[in-house]
Amino acid sequence: MWGPVALWLLLQGSVGWGIFIAIRGLLLVSSIDNFLRPYLLNQNSDLPLLLGLFGLICSVLAFGLIGPFLGPTLLAVAYNLFLEWAAAQTKDRIQSASPIPASDQHLESSR
């Protein structure tokens, strides 16, 4: 957002303000955005960083201004539901696996 504003100010003849906005945007806004966003995303979440950033970007495109708040929340809930489902599926498969019948144990020991 600060880039077009700085360019507009430069084109309007306000060179000082245009340079000020550009430097402020490059040094302050971009650096805070690049360091603070990943920190806030992973502060209390098991959500992988890249998945969180992908969800944040996509949620802004999908939901607009409410996207940065709604998207990562929905993504974290969906991610945790998926992890719980995968753990339950694995547990069910382990429990349903039958032991080797007694008649086949001699075959297993000969291998």
Stockholm file with secondary structure:
# STOCKHOLM 1.0

chainA/1-111         MWGPVALWLLLQGSVGWGIFIAIRGLLLVSSIDNFLRPYLLNQNSDLPLLLGLFGLICSVLAFGLIGPFLGPTLLAVAYNLFLEWAAAQTKDRIQSASPIPASDQHLESSR
#=GR chainA/1-111 SS CHHHHHHHHHHTTCHHHHHHHHHHIIIIIHHHHHHHHHHHHHSSCCSCHHHHHHHHHHHHHHHGGGHHHHHHHHHHHHHHHHHHHHHHHHHHHHHHCCCCCGGGHHHHHHC
#=GC SS_cons         CHHHHHHHHHHTTCHHHHHHHHHHIIIIIHHHHHHHHHHHHHSSCCSCHHHHHHHHHHHHHHHGGGHHHHHHHHHHHHHHHHHHHHHHHHHHHHHHCCCCCGGGHHHHHHC
//
